[in-house]
Amino acid sequence: MDLTAPAGQAAPQAGSPDVPPGHRFAHEIAWLTRLGLLDRRGDRTFAPMQPVERGQLAQALFRYAGADDGAPAPVGMVATDVSATHPLAREIAWAVRHRLVLVHADGSFRPSRPARRQELVLALHRAIGCPAPTGAPPFRDVQQWHPSVAAIAWAAEAGVVRGMPDGTFRPSRPVTRQALAVLLQRFDELA
């Protein structure tokens, strides 16, 4: 699976009224919406600080990869809480099949639950083949025992993540829509 170059096949979207040109991440958000990787809300806003749901993360990765891989739409259950009739069943099934966004131990996917920052970094790390980092992550809240330590260290070394001003990464916090735009755009620059 190649997740290193966007397909850009989704219909481009115009600017959002809640992301003015002077917004800190206006460039990255414009890139994400231009490629159609994340749908805007019904009121046509981007909602940069709104959390990305796990189903939306699967959808964004699916679109970024241009993942019409010819696989048939799911027939049965993708996860215990995602049937074949779920609006994002194909995207979720693809993300699970490629081990980018995983099913929980109880068999559920929880598509409406906010995706965590570590889940996005893990997905990008897996998509690029799980390269080994050369050192530990530079964030004081990511210790060597953390389950995502290798992915977070790789992402920091690659410049995909830079952390918070206080020296933390906050791996368990929800990933916001603007953070998805920033991290995917930085990931795209690795190619």
N, C-alpha and C positions, 0 to 999 in steps of 0.2 A: 504494500500500500504506500502511495506517495502522497504525503501531506506537506510537501515542501514547496509547492507552488499552487496558488489559488487558481481555480477554474474560471471564476468570474462569470459563470453562466447564468446566474440569477439576474432578474430584472433590476437594474440600478434604481436607487431611491434618491429623491431630491433631499436637500438639507432639512434639518429639523428645527422648529421654532425655539426649542429649549436648548439648542447648542449654537450660541452666537459665534461669529468668527473669532472672537477673542477668548473663547473657552480654552482652558489649558490643554485639553485633548481634542480640540476641534479637528485637527488633521487626521488623527487616528480614527475618530468617529466617522468622519467623512469617507475615509478609506473603507471602513467596515460596511457602511451603508451603501456606498457606491457599488461594492461587490455583492450586495444583497445577502450578507452572511447572517444578519439578525434582523428580524422584522421589527418595524416600529409598532408602537401601541396603536390602539384604535383611534386615538385623538391625534395621530400623526406626529407625536413627540417621540424622542429617542429615550428619554428618562435615564440619563447617564448614571445616576446613583442607585437605580433600581437593581436588585439582585437578578442574576441570570439563573433560571431554573435548569435543572439537570437535563430535561428534555430539550430546552433551547440550546444548551451547550452541545448536545448530540447533533442538533440541527445545524448549528453554526459550523461544526467540524465537518459534517457531511457536505455542506455547501462549499466550504473552503477547498475540500479535496476534490470537488467535482465528482462526487461519489456515486454517480449513476453507474454502478459497477455491473449492471446487468443481472444482479441477484433479484429473484422474484420478491414481491412484497410478502411479508410474513403471513402465514396462513393461520397459525395458532397463537399461542401466547409468547410474547417476547420475554416477559417477566411476569411474575404473579400479579402485578398491577398494571400491565401494559398488554392489552389484547391487540389482535391484528387490526381492529377497527379504531384504535387510538390515532388521533391526527398525526402524531409523530412516530408511529410504529416503525415505519421503514428506516427513518433516521436513527432511532434508538437501536433497532436491530443491527444496523450497520456499525454503530459505535461500539456495541457490545461484542459483535463478531470480531471486530478488529482490536478489541481489548483497550479501547481508548477511554470509555466511560463504562465502569463495571456495574454489574448487578450486585446487590448487597447479599450478605450471607443467608438471609432469609428468603432469597429468590425474588425480592422486589427491586424495582428500579427507582421508584419514587421520582417520577418525572417532574412533579411540581415543586419538589424541595429545592431550595437554593443550592447551586453548585458551590463548592468550597474552592478557595484559591489553590489549595494543593491538588484538587481534582483536575483543574485546568492545566497546571504545570505537569502533572502526571500524564495527562493525555498527550501533551506536546512532546514530552520526553519519550513516551512509547512510540509516537508517530515517527520520530526521527531515528528510532532503533535503539533507544536506551544507551546513549553514549555514557561512558564512565566519566565522572568529574575528576579533576586533578586534586581537588582539596575539599575542605568542609565548607558548608554554606556560611556566608558572612553575617548571618542573622542571629541575634542573641536568643530568639525564641525557637530555633530549629536545632536541636541537639542531635548528636550522632545516633541516638536510639530512635529518632523520629522515623515512622514508616516511609515517609516520602523524602528522606534526607538526600538520596542520590539525585532524584529529579530536581529538587530545589537547588542543590549545589550546581548541577549542570546548567539550570536556567539562569542562575546568577552569573556563572562564568561566561555563558553565551551572551549575556546582556539582555535576555528576555525579561528577567525580573530585576528590579533594583531595590525593592523593599520600601519601607516607610521611613519618614524622617527620623524616627526614634530608634532606628537600627533593627527593627523587627520585620518579619515577613507576614505574620498573622495567617498561618496556613489554614486554620479552621474557619476563618471569616468567609462570608459569602463573597463570591466574585461579582463585582458590579458590571453593568453593561459597558461603562467606559473602560474598566480594567480589561475586559475581554477584548475590546478594540485595541487597546495599547499592547497587550501581550501577543495577540495574533499578528498585529502589524510588525512588531519586533521579530517575532518568529519568522514571518515572511521574509524579512531582510536577511535572514541567515542563508537563504537559498542562493 
